Amino acid sequence: MTHADESRSANPAPEGEKRLPDDIPTLEAEVAHLTLEREKTMKAIRDLREAEDAGRGIYHHEEIFRLQQEKLRLDVDIKFRTNKINRINLGMDEAGVSDGVKGGFLF
């Protein structure tokens, strides 16, 4: 058993929290899928902004706000996966990084 395997078994993911996979092709596929979702969300935001008409009282502020939050969530998910790919490429395992980095935070 490698040191990384021992670390995983000693420190399982908290209940309800899903760990990212450890293989680069799966992570890259997830990044591609999330990027596509992000592009769709950005298009929906643009469409809603173009459909607004203040003169006629047509506003979509709630939906735009919700979609902007979704876009930010997708940005974070993409960044987590990209960082994981970079850590794998650098040969870093979960045991070699601080608790903050494992959770996706650098501070």
N, C-alpha and C positions, 0 to 999 in steps of 0.2 A: 504494500500500500504506500503510495507516495505521500509526501508531506501535505500536498493540497487535498488529497482524499481524506487524510486524517482530520484536516481542518474542517472540511465540509461535514464530516460525520460528527465532529465535536461541536460544531456551530451550525446547526440546521437553520434554515430560513424561518423567521418567526411565523406563527400561525397566520394564515391569510395572505402572506407575502410570497410572491412567486419569484424564484431566482431566474436570472437570465441564463440561457444555455451557454455551454463552454466551447462550442465549435463555431468557427468563423463563418462557414457557409450559411448556417442557420441564422446567425446574427445579421449577415449581409442581406439575406432574404427578408428578414424582418425590417431592416432599415429601408429597403426598397419599397416594401408594402406601406410602411408608415409614411415615407416620403410621398408616395402616390396619394394617400389619404390626406396629407397636409396640403398638397396641390389642389385637391378637390375642395377642401375647406376654404382655402384662399380664394378660389374661384367663386364659391358660394358667397363669401363676404363681399367680393367685388360686385357680384350680381345684385345683392341686396342693397348695397350702397347706390348703385346706379338706378335701382327701382324706386328709391325714396323720392318723394316730391313734397317739399315743404309747403308749396302753394296750395296743394290739394289735401294736405294733412296726412300724407302717407309716410309713415315712419316704420323702420324695422330695427330700432335700436336694441331691443331685447334679444332678438335672434342674432344680430351682429355681435353683440357682447358675448353671447353663449358660444358662437363659432370662434371668436377670438380666443376665448378660454380653451376651447378644444385645440386650436392651432398651437397655443403655448404648451399644452400637455403633449401634443405630438412632437414638438420641438425637443422637449425634455426626454421623451422616450427615445427619440433618434440619437440624442447626445449620449444617453446612458449606453446604448448599444455600440455607438462609435467608440466611446471610451473603453468599453470592454474589449472590442476588437484590438484597439491599440495596446491595451495591457497584455493581451494574449500574444500579439506580435513582438512585444518587448520581453516576453518570457516571464512576466510577473504573474504570480498566482494570487488568489484571494488572501492567503496567509501573509503575503509580502507587502500588503498595503494597509493603511490605517483604517480604523472602523468607519471614519467619515467617508473615505474614498469608496469603501465597500458599499455604502449606502448611496453613493453618487454625489456626495458633498465634499468639497475640497477644504472646508474649514471646520 
